[in-house]
Amino acid sequence: MKRLPANFIIGAVLVALVVGVAALSLIWTPHDPTDLNIRGKFGPPTTVNWLGTDQLGRDIISQLMAAARNSMTVALVAVLLGGSIGVALGLLASAIGGWVEDIVMRLADLGFAFPALLFAIMLAAVFGPSLTNAVLAIAFINIPIFARVARASANQVWTREYVLAARAAGMNKLVITRDHILPNIAAAVIVQATIEFAVAILAEAALSYLGLGAQPPASSWGRMLSEAQTLMYLAPELAIYPGLCIVTAVLGFGLLGDGLRDITDPRLVRAR
């Protein structure tokens, strides 16, 4: 039995931890993360409040758990939305080629030149800041990435003998794409999705930090950092805890994506 790469194992453990906490927060948190207790603000860790309380007397660990759920939800929806559109465009460009491929790739280039932060600011100016707008902004930056990955991977599969045989038999390109191209690029897309999941978590935290993501009373690691920045000398742990959560989630999904790439890339498999 082949040994799994260390980065895959470490990433899987960290991801399981973050996802497990997020799932647990759906049914249980030690306290309501929105409950205020001004008289108990800046409380130390106790058996009641395991990590203490913040400047408004809210339970810190409950906020961290709720924020994990929100971050996972935003990242999942954004990657699924951006990935679905991007993969569809990449497959279309590869299957048809010609001017269609040129248009799709130029649109992808335009998407790369349009930062998510700028898109989020535009959405916030028109519709107001919200978690939904953060999802749309993050999904937007994922579309060109997945389009390029899908197109490059599909172009390689279109040159395979079994695909050429299917075309020679008169099979429709749409059917070939569904039956042969998509299953054979699935591994590359999944690896990219795992890596983009880490980017989406970081982007959500950044947008919430700037006030363009989750709005009160919703919990967010980025907003917790923003609220704690003026309290660094008084209560540095208010910034340390959400910062460690962001690092753990991003590192976990990043290592998991690298590990999946090491496992699925035949060149790396042969090298091992």
N, C-alpha and C positions, 0 to 999 in steps of 0.2 A: 504494500500500500504506500503510495507516494505521500511524503510529508507535506502538509500545508505550509505556505509561507508564513513567517512570523508576523509580517505586517497584516496579513489577512486575519490571523487569530486575534491579535491585539485589537484590531479595528472591530471585529465581530463582537468581542467582549464589551468594548466601550459603547458600541451601537446598541447592543442588547440592554445595557444599563440605562442609557438615555431613553430608549423606546419603552422599556419597562416602567420607568418612573412616569413617563408621559401617559402610558396606559393606566397606571395605578391612579393618577390624578383624576381620571374620568369618573372613578367611583369613590375615591377617598383622598382627603388631605387632612393633616392634623387639625387644621382650623380653616375657616373660610378666609381665603386670601384677600378678600376685600373688607374684612372687619377691621374697624379702626378702634384704637384704644390709646388715646393721646396720653393718658396718665401712665401708661406702660411703655412709652417710647424709649428706644435705645436700650431695651432690656437685654441682659446677658443670657447666654444659653442656659436653659433650665430643663427639667423633665417635662414641663408643659410646652415651652417654646424651645425646641431642640437647637436651633441656631440663633435664638434671640429674636428681637423685634426691631423694626426700622424706625425712622423718624416720625412715623404716624402710628406706631404701635401695632403694625401689621406683622403677622407671623412670617418670618423670612423663608423658612423651608416650604411653607404652603405656597408662597408666591413663586418660588423656584420651580416647584412641581407644576403649577398651573402654567407658568411660562414655558416649560418644556413641552407641554401639550400644545400650546399655541404655536410654538416654533416648528414642531413636527408637522402640524396641520398646514401651516403656511408653506413649508418646504415641499410637502407631499403634493399639495394642490398645484403649486407653481411649477414643479418639475413635471408632473403629469400633463398639465395644460401646455406648457412650453414644449415638452418633449413630443407630445402627440402631434402638435402642429408642425414642429420642426422635422420630425421623421417623415410625416406625410409629404411635406414639401421636398425633402431630400430624395425620397423614393420617386416622386413625380419627375424631378429634374433628371434623375438617373435613367428612368424608363423612357422618357420622351427625348431628352437631349436637345441639341440645337438651341434655338432662341429661348425656349422655355427654361432650359438649364441655365443659360446666361442670365435671364431675368431673376431666377430664384437666387443665384449666387450673388448678383449685384444687390438684391434686397437684403441678403444675409450680410454683405459688407456694410450696407447702410445701418443694419441693426447693431453691428459691432461698434459703429461710430456714434451710437446714440446711447449714452450711459443710463443704467437703471435709475440712478439717483435723479438725473435730469427728468426722466420720464415720470418718476414718482412725484417730483415737485410740480410738474405740469398737471398731473392728476389731482394732487392736493389743492392746487390753485383753482381748478375747475369744480371738483366734487367735494373737496375737503379731505383732510388726512383720515385714513382708516386702514384697517387690516386688509380689507378687500383691495384697496388701491395698491398696497404693498405687494399682494399676491400678483396682481396684474403686471406691476413693474418688474418683478423677479421673473415671471413667466416670459415677459417680453425679451429679456436678455438671454433666455434659454433657447428661444426659437432658432436664431442663426447658428448656435452651437450644435444643436441636434441636427439641423438641416445639413450642415457640412459633414458631420460624422456619418449620417445615414447615406448621403450622396457618395462619399468616398468609399464607404464599405460596400454599397450596392454596386458601384462601378466595377469593383473587383469580382463580385459574384456574377455579374453579367457576362464575364469572359470565360466562365467555367464551362466544361464540356456538356454537362447535363442541361445547362441553361441554353447553350447553343443548339443542342438537340431538340429541346422543347420549342425553340423558335423555328427551327427547320420543320418541325411537325405542324406548324401553323398555329401554335397555342397563342392566345391573346396575351399581350404584355401585362394587362391587369391581373390575369390569372397567374402568370409567371411570377409577378411581384408578390402576390399573396402566398403562393405555394412554395416558392423557392427562394426569392430574394429576402423577404422579411424574416423567415426563420433563421436564415444564415447570417443576418446582421444583428440578430437579437442580442447576442453576447456583447458585442461592441456597444450597443445602445444601453444595455443594463449597466455596464461598467461606467459609461459616461453619466448615466443618471445618478449613480451612487456618488460620483465625484461632485456633480452639480447639486446634489442634496446638501453637501457640506457648504458649498458656495451660497446656496439659498438660505441656510441657517444664518450664516454670517451677514448676508445682505439684509435679512429681516431684522437682525439685531442692530445693524447700522441705521436702517430706516427708522426703527423705533427710537433709537438714541437721538435722532434728529427731530423726533416728533411727527414723523410721516407714516408711522406704522400703527401698532396697537395703541389705542387711546384708553385713558382711565375709564372704568376701574379694571380693564383687562390687564393681565400680568404679561410682562415681556422682559427678557434678560436685558435687551438694549435699553429699555426705558428705566429699568432698575439701575443700570450704570449711569444713565443721564441724571437721575435723581440723586445719586450718591456722589457725583463729582464735586459738589460743594461741601461735602461732609468727610472728605478724605482724612483730614487730621483728627476729626472728632470720632468717626466710626469707619475706619478703612475697610472693615469686613463687609460693609454694604456694597462695596464695589468688587471685593475679592470673590465673593460667592458667585454672583452672576458671571463674572469674568471666567472663573474656573469652569462653569457649566458650558459656556460658549466654546472654550478651548477643548473640553472633553468631547462635545458633540461634533465639532468641526474636525478634530483630529481623528475621531472614530470613523466617521464616514470617509474621510480622506484616505486613511490607511486601508479601510475595507475596499474602496475603489481600486487602490493600487494593488491590493492583494488579488482581487478578482481579475485585474488585467494580467497579473503574473500567471494566474492559473489558466486563463483562456487564451493567452497569446502563444501560439505553437512554437514560435522562435525561442521564447523564454523557457517554455517547457523542455525543449530539446537541450537548451543550455544547462538546465539543472540535471 
